[in-house]
Amino acid sequence: MKLDPQFAAAIQEIETTRGIPRDRIVDALRQGFEAAYEKNFGSASNLEVEVNLRTGVIEAYLTKTVVEDVQDENEEISLAEAREVEEGAEIGDSLGFEADMTSLGNLAIHTFKQKLKSLIKDAERDKVMRLYGDRIFEMINCTVLFVERGDVYVETPDKVEGIIAYKEQIPRERLNPGQRVKCLLTEVRNVRKAPMLVFSRTHADLLRELMKNEVPEVREGNIEIVAISRDPGYRAKVAVRSKLPELDPVGSCIGSRGIRITAISHDVNDEKIDLVLWKEDPFEFIAEALSPAKVMSVEIFEEERKGIVVVPDDQISLAIGKGWRNVKLASKLTRYFLDVKSQSEMAESGGDMMREDDGDDYIDDDDDDYIDEPEEGEGQMAGAHAGEDESEEAGE
C-alpha cells in the first residue's frame, strides 16, 4: 500500500524538526502495522513489514510453512497450494506471500501515532539532555513566554522551555512576555511530562557569568572572581584579583566611565555592585569588603571566625549600610562575622567589644549567597561600582 502524500510529508517534517532518526520512525510505523495485523489475525510472528519513507510505499510479507494438515491459515499452507506457487515445494518449506494491508491502514496508523508520540517525547528528553545536561551554572539568554502563579516560564534559543520559580526571581523585577532575559541554568528537571530547565536570577553565579560575558579579562582568566555575596536586586559584593601584576582587576571590571559594571548592573535590574580587591591577608580583605566605609582597625578571632571592626564615627552608618546590608554582605564575602563599632563606642567600652552574637544571621556555610528580604518602602537603588559614595546609606 502507499501512504497518503501529506502523511508521508508530515513524517519527514517530524524527522527534520524533532530530530528523530529516520530508522526510529520507520520502526514505529512497522510496529503499527504489525500490531494492527496481530489484533485482526491473532499473531504477527510471521509478518515482515518494509517501509520506504522516500517513496511512501509500505509492503508486507507473510512467511507460511508447508504442511500436510493446515491448522492455522495465517501461518501454514497445504502442499497442494504451495506447489501452485512453487512447483518444487516440499513439506516443511517456508514460502513468502505478499500480505494485503489495505484494510488495516486506519488501525495501523492510529497505533503508529501513539508510538510516534512516545518517540517525540523521548526525542525531546534526549535533546534537552544533549543540549543542556552539561551546562549547569551557565548563563543562557531566554525569552519570557508567560507568567503563571508568580512563576515565569521562558524559552531558550533552542525552543526548550524552562521556569524561573518565584523565589528565584529578583525582588521588584517585572518580567513580561516577549522580554529577553539572562538566566542561570541551575537544574535539568526530569519530570514525567517533559524535561524542564530550571533557571535562577538570584544565584551568585549569574553575576559571575555576566562578568565573564562583559569583561574580557575575566573571560580570558587574567582576572579571577574569588568570591561573591549577593542580596538580589539590591546589592552585591564581588571580590576580584589579577593574575597579571600590571592589570588592575577592579578598574578593568568597572570599565571606561563605568560602562562594563553598569551593563552588568542593568542585567540584574540595576542591582548595586561593589567590586572588592581581594587580599590574602584577612585583615586587609575585611577592610576592603566594608568599602566604601573607611576602616580604622580590625581584630580577628579566628576560632570563632569573627572580627571586630572599628570605623570613624562618621562612617558607622556607611559601614553597616541600610538594613545592615553592607556589613552582612561583607561578612558573607569574607566568611567572618563582622561586628562593626564606631571609634567612640570602642573607647567607651574600654576595648571589650566582643558581642555574644553567634553570627548566624550573617553567614551560612551551606549557601554562597546572602538574600535579605526587602524592607517595606525601600526605593530603587541604581547600579554602582566600588568606591561610589552612598549617601542614602551614610545618612541613616
LINSUL-V387766 format. One record per pair of residues at least 6 apart in sequence whose ideal C-beta (glycine too) atoms are under 8 Angstrom apart, sorted by the first residue. I is the first residue (numbers start at 0). J is the second residue. D is the distance in whole Angstrom. If there is no record, write none. Layout:
BEGIN
I_J_D / I_J_D
END
This chain:
BEGIN
0_56_8 / 0_57_5 / 0_100_5 / 0_101_5 / 0_104_6 / 1_54_8 / 1_55_5 / 1_56_5 / 1_57_7 / 2_10_8 / 2_55_4 / 2_56_8 / 2_57_6 / 3_55_8 / 4_55_7 / 6_55_8 / 6_108_7 / 7_52_6 / 7_55_4 / 10_24_6 / 10_28_8 / 10_52_6 / 11_52_7 / 13_19_6 / 13_24_7 / 13_115_7 / 13_119_7 / 14_20_8 / 14_21_5 / 14_24_6 / 17_119_6 / 17_122_5 / 17_123_7 / 18_122_6 / 18_126_6 / 19_118_6 / 19_119_7 / 19_122_5 / 21_52_6 / 23_118_6 / 24_52_7 / 24_115_7 / 24_118_7 / 25_50_5 / 25_52_6 / 27_111_6 / 27_114_4 / 27_115_5 / 27_118_6 / 28_48_8 / 28_50_5 / 28_57_7 / 28_107_8 / 28_111_5 / 29_48_4 / 29_49_8 / 29_50_6 / 30_110_7 / 30_111_8 / 30_114_6 / 31_107_5 / 31_108_7 / 31_109_8 / 31_110_4 / 31_111_3 / 31_112_8 / 31_114_6 / 32_46_8 / 32_48_5 / 32_57_7 / 32_59_6 / 32_100_6 / 32_103_6 / 32_107_4 / 32_111_8 / 33_43_4 / 33_46_6 / 33_48_6 / 34_43_7 / 34_107_7 / 34_110_5 / 35_100_8 / 35_103_4 / 35_106_4 / 35_107_4 / 35_110_6 / 36_43_5 / 36_46_5 / 36_59_8 / 36_98_7 / 36_100_7 / 36_103_6 / 36_107_8 / 37_43_4 / 38_106_7 / 39_102_8 / 39_103_6 / 39_106_8 / 40_73_5 / 41_73_7 / 42_73_7 / 42_74_7 / 44_74_8 / 45_61_6 / 45_62_5 / 45_63_7 / 45_73_7 / 45_74_5 / 46_59_6 / 46_60_7 / 46_61_6 / 46_98_6 / 47_59_7 / 47_60_5 / 47_61_8 / 47_62_7 / 48_57_7 / 48_58_7 / 48_59_5 / 48_100_8 / 49_57_7 / 49_58_5 / 49_59_7 / 49_60_8 / 50_57_5 / 51_57_8 / 57_100_7 / 58_97_7 / 59_97_7 / 59_98_4 / 59_100_5 / 60_95_5 / 60_96_7 / 60_97_6 / 60_98_6 / 61_73_7 / 61_74_8 / 61_95_7 / 61_96_5 / 61_97_8 / 61_98_5 / 62_93_5 / 62_94_7 / 62_95_6 / 62_96_8 / 63_73_8 / 63_74_6 / 63_75_6 / 63_76_4 / 63_81_8 / 63_93_7 / 63_94_6 / 63_95_8 / 63_96_6 / 64_74_7 / 64_75_5 / 64_76_7 / 64_91_7 / 64_92_7 / 64_93_6 / 65_75_8 / 65_76_6 / 65_77_8 / 65_78_6 / 65_81_4 / 65_88_5 / 65_89_7 / 65_90_6 / 65_91_6 / 65_92_5 / 65_93_8 / 65_94_7 / 66_75_5 / 66_76_7 / 66_77_7 / 66_78_8 / 66_90_7 / 67_77_7 / 67_78_6 / 67_90_6 / 69_75_5 / 69_76_7 / 69_77_5 / 76_94_7 / 78_88_7 / 78_89_8 / 78_90_6 / 81_88_4 / 81_92_7 / 81_94_6 / 82_88_5 / 84_94_6 / 84_96_8 / 85_92_8 / 85_94_6 / 88_94_7 / 100_107_7 / 120_193_7 / 123_193_6 / 123_194_7 / 124_189_7 / 124_193_7 / 124_194_5 / 126_157_8 / 126_159_7 / 127_159_6 / 127_187_6 / 127_193_8 / 127_194_4 / 127_196_7 / 128_187_7 / 128_194_7 / 130_157_6 / 130_159_7 / 131_155_8 / 131_159_7 / 131_184_6 / 131_187_5 / 131_196_6 / 132_187_6 / 134_184_6 / 135_184_6 / 135_185_7 / 135_186_7 / 135_187_7 / 136_183_6 / 136_184_7 / 136_185_7 / 136_202_8 / 136_204_5 / 136_208_8 / 137_183_7 / 137_184_6 / 137_208_7 / 138_181_6 / 138_182_7 / 138_183_6 / 138_184_8 / 138_205_6 / 138_208_4 / 138_209_7 / 138_211_8 / 138_212_7 / 139_155_6 / 139_156_8 / 139_181_8 / 139_182_6 / 139_183_8 / 139_184_6 / 139_196_8 / 139_198_7 / 140_155_8 / 140_156_7 / 140_179_6 / 140_180_8 / 140_181_6 / 140_182_8 / 141_153_4 / 141_154_6 / 141_155_6 / 141_161_7 / 141_179_7 / 141_180_6 / 141_181_8 / 141_182_5 / 141_198_7 / 142_153_6 / 142_154_5 / 142_177_7 / 142_178_7 / 142_179_6 / 142_180_8 / 143_151_6 / 143_152_8 / 143_153_6 / 143_174_5 / 143_175_6 / 143_176_5 / 143_177_6 / 143_178_5 / 143_179_8 / 143_180_6 / 144_152_5 / 144_153_6 / 144_154_5 / 144_160_7 / 144_176_6 / 145_152_5 / 145_176_6 / 146_152_7 / 146_174_7 / 146_175_8 / 146_176_7 / 148_165_8 / 149_165_4 / 150_162_6 / 150_163_7 / 150_164_5 / 150_165_6 / 151_162_7 / 151_163_4 / 151_168_6 / 151_174_5 / 152_160_6 / 152_161_7 / 152_162_6 / 152_163_8 / 153_160_7 / 153_161_5 / 153_162_7 / 153_163_6 / 153_180_7 / 153_182_7 / 153_198_7 / 154_160_6 / 154_161_7 / 155_161_7 / 155_196_7 / 159_194_8 / 159_196_6 / 160_193_8 / 160_195_7 / 160_196_7 / 161_182_7 / 161_184_8 / 161_195_6 / 161_196_3 / 161_197_7 / 161_198_5 / 162_195_6 / 162_196_7 / 162_197_6 / 162_198_7 / 163_174_8 / 163_182_6 / 163_198_5 / 163_199_7 / 163_200_6 / 164_197_7 / 166_201_8 / 167_185_8 / 167_197_8 / 167_198_7 / 167_199_4 / 167_200_6 / 167_201_5 / 167_202_7 / 168_174_7 / 168_200_6 / 168_201_7 / 169_200_5 / 169_201_6 / 169_231_5 / 169_232_4 / 169_267_6 / 169_268_5 / 169_270_7 / 170_231_6 / 170_232_4 / 170_233_7 / 170_373_5 / 171_232_6 / 171_268_7 / 171_373_7 / 171_379_7 / 172_200_7 / 172_232_6 / 172_268_4 / 174_180_6 / 180_200_7 / 181_205_7 / 181_208_8 / 181_209_7 / 181_266_5 / 182_198_4 / 182_199_7 / 182_200_6 / 182_205_7 / 183_198_6 / 183_199_5 / 183_200_7 / 183_202_5 / 183_204_6 / 183_205_4 / 183_208_6 / 184_196_6 / 184_197_7 / 184_198_6 / 185_197_5 / 185_198_7 / 185_199_5 / 185_202_6 / 186_196_8 / 186_197_4 / 187_194_6 / 187_195_8 / 187_196_6 / 187_197_7 / 188_194_7 / 188_195_5 / 188_196_8 / 188_197_5 / 199_205_7 / 200_231_7 / 200_267_7 / 201_229_7 / 201_231_4 / 201_232_8 / 201_368_7 / 201_370_7 / 202_368_7 / 203_227_4 / 203_228_7 / 203_229_5 / 203_235_8 / 203_367_5 / 203_368_5 / 204_227_8 / 204_367_8 / 205_267_7 / 206_227_6 / 206_229_6 / 206_235_6 / 206_237_6 / 206_263_7 / 206_267_7 / 206_272_7 / 207_224_5 / 207_227_6 / 209_263_5 / 209_266_5 / 209_267_7 / 210_217_5 / 210_224_6 / 210_237_7 / 210_252_7 / 210_263_6 / 211_217_5 / 211_218_5 / 212_218_7 / 213_254_8 / 213_259_5 / 213_262_5 / 213_263_5 / 214_222_7 / 214_251_6 / 214_252_5 / 214_254_7 / 214_259_6 / 216_222_4 / 216_241_8 / 216_246_7 / 216_248_8 / 216_251_5 / 216_252_8 / 217_223_8 / 217_224_7 / 217_239_8 / 217_252_7 / 220_242_7 / 221_241_7 / 221_242_5 / 221_243_5 / 221_246_6 / 222_239_6 / 222_240_7 / 222_241_6 / 222_242_7 / 222_246_7 / 222_248_5 / 222_251_6 / 222_252_7 / 223_239_7 / 223_240_5 / 223_241_8 / 223_242_6 / 223_277_8 / 224_237_6 / 224_238_7 / 224_239_6 / 225_238_4 / 225_239_7 / 225_240_6 / 225_277_4 / 226_237_8 / 226_238_4 / 226_277_7 / 226_332_5 / 226_333_8 / 227_235_7 / 227_236_7 / 227_237_5 / 227_238_7 / 227_332_8 / 227_367_7 / 227_368_8 / 228_235_7 / 228_236_5 / 228_328_5 / 228_329_8 / 228_330_8 / 228_331_3 / 228_332_4 / 228_367_8 / 228_368_7 / 228_369_5 / 229_235_4 / 229_236_8 / 229_270_8 / 229_328_8 / 229_368_5 / 229_369_7 / 229_370_7 / 230_324_6 / 230_327_7 / 230_328_6 / 230_369_6 / 230_370_6 / 230_371_5 / 231_267_7 / 231_270_7 / 231_368_8 / 231_370_6 / 232_267_7 / 232_268_5 / 232_270_6 / 232_373_7 / 233_270_6 / 233_271_7 / 233_324_7 / 233_371_7 / 233_373_7 / 233_377_8 / 233_380_6 / 234_270_7 / 234_271_4 / 234_272_8 / 234_273_7 / 234_320_8 / 234_324_6 / 234_325_8 / 234_328_6 / 234_380_7 / 235_267_8 / 235_270_6 / 235_271_7 / 235_272_5 / 235_273_7 / 235_328_7 / 236_272_8 / 236_273_5 / 236_275_5 / 236_288_6 / 236_328_5 / 236_329_7 / 236_331_8 / 236_332_5 / 237_252_8 / 237_272_6 / 237_273_7 / 237_274_6 / 237_275_7 / 238_275_5 / 238_276_8 / 238_277_4 / 238_284_7 / 238_287_8 / 238_288_7 / 238_332_6 / 239_248_4 / 239_249_6 / 239_252_6 / 239_274_6 / 239_275_7 / 239_276_7 / 239_277_6 / 240_248_6 / 240_276_7 / 240_277_4 / 241_247_7 / 241_248_4 / 241_251_8 / 248_274_8 / 248_276_7 / 248_277_8 / 249_274_5 / 249_275_8 / 249_276_5 / 249_384_8 / 249_385_6 / 251_259_8 / 252_259_6 / 252_260_6 / 252_274_5 / 252_384_8 / 253_259_6 / 253_260_5 / 253_274_6 / 253_384_5 / 253_385_7 / 254_260_6 / 254_261_8 / 257_384_6 / 260_272_6 / 260_274_7 / 260_382_7 / 260_383_8 / 260_384_4 / 261_382_6 / 263_272_6 / 263_382_8 / 264_270_6 / 264_271_7 / 264_272_5 / 264_381_8 / 264_382_2 / 264_383_8 / 265_382_7 / 269_379_7 / 269_380_7 / 269_381_5 / 269_382_5 / 270_380_8 / 270_382_6 / 271_380_5 / 271_381_7 / 271_382_6 / 271_383_5 / 272_382_6 / 272_383_7 / 272_384_7 / 273_290_6 / 273_291_8 / 273_328_8 / 273_383_7 / 273_384_7 / 273_385_5 / 274_384_6 / 274_385_4 / 275_284_8 / 275_287_5 / 275_288_5 / 275_290_6 / 275_332_7 / 275_385_6 / 276_287_5 / 276_385_8 / 277_284_6 / 277_287_8 / 278_284_4 / 278_287_6 / 281_297_8 / 281_299_6 / 281_306_8 / 281_333_7 / 281_335_7 / 282_297_5 / 282_299_7 / 284_333_6 / 285_294_7 / 285_297_5 / 285_299_8 / 285_306_6 / 285_308_6 / 285_329_7 / 285_333_5 / 285_335_6 / 285_337_7 / 286_294_4 / 286_297_6 / 286_308_8 / 288_328_8 / 288_329_4 / 288_332_5 / 288_333_5 / 289_308_6 / 289_310_8 / 289_318_5 / 289_325_7 / 289_326_7 / 289_329_5 / 289_337_7 / 289_339_7 / 290_385_6 / 290_386_7 / 291_317_6 / 291_385_7 / 291_386_6 / 291_387_7 / 291_388_7 / 291_389_6 / 292_310_6 / 292_314_5 / 292_317_4 / 292_318_4 / 292_325_7 / 293_310_6 / 293_311_6 / 293_314_5 / 294_308_6 / 294_309_7 / 294_310_6 / 294_318_8 / 295_309_5 / 295_310_6 / 295_311_6 / 295_342_6 / 296_308_7 / 296_309_5 / 297_306_6 / 297_307_7 / 297_308_5 / 297_309_8 / 298_306_7 / 298_307_5 / 299_305_8 / 299_306_5 / 299_335_7 / 300_306_7 / 300_307_8 / 300_353_7 / 303_336_8 / 303_358_8 / 304_334_6 / 304_335_5 / 304_336_6 / 304_358_7 / 304_362_7 / 305_335_6 / 305_336_5 / 305_337_8 / 305_338_7 / 305_353_7 / 305_358_6 / 306_333_8 / 306_335_5 / 306_336_7 / 306_337_5 / 306_338_7 / 307_338_5 / 307_340_6 / 307_352_5 / 307_353_6 / 308_318_7 / 308_337_5 / 308_338_7 / 308_339_5 / 308_340_7 / 309_340_5 / 309_341_7 / 309_342_6 / 309_345_5 / 310_317_8 / 310_318_5 / 310_339_6 / 310_340_7 / 310_341_6 / 310_342_7 / 311_341_7 / 311_342_6 / 312_341_5 / 312_342_6 / 312_343_5 / 314_341_8 / 314_393_8 / 315_339_7 / 315_340_8 / 315_341_4 / 316_392_6 / 316_393_5 / 316_394_7 / 316_395_4 / 317_325_7 / 317_389_6 / 317_392_6 / 317_393_4 / 318_325_6 / 318_326_6 / 318_339_5 / 319_325_6 / 319_326_5 / 319_339_6 / 319_395_8 / 320_326_6 / 320_327_8 / 320_328_8 / 320_389_8 / 320_392_5 / 321_374_8 / 321_377_8 / 321_391_7 / 321_392_5 / 321_395_6 / 322_371_6 / 322_374_5 / 322_377_8 / 324_371_6 / 324_392_8 / 325_392_7 / 326_337_5 / 326_339_5 / 326_361_8 / 327_360_8 / 327_361_5 / 327_369_6 / 327_371_7 / 328_369_6 / 329_337_6 / 330_336_6 / 330_337_5 / 330_358_7 / 330_361_4 / 330_362_6 / 330_369_8 / 331_361_7 / 331_362_6 / 331_368_7 / 331_369_4 / 334_362_6 / 335_362_8 / 336_356_7 / 336_357_8 / 336_358_3 / 336_361_5 / 336_362_6 / 337_361_7 / 338_352_7 / 338_353_7 / 338_354_5 / 338_356_7 / 340_348_8 / 340_352_5 / 344_352_8 / 345_352_6 / 361_369_7 / 363_369_8 / 378_391_8 / 380_391_8 / 383_389_7
END
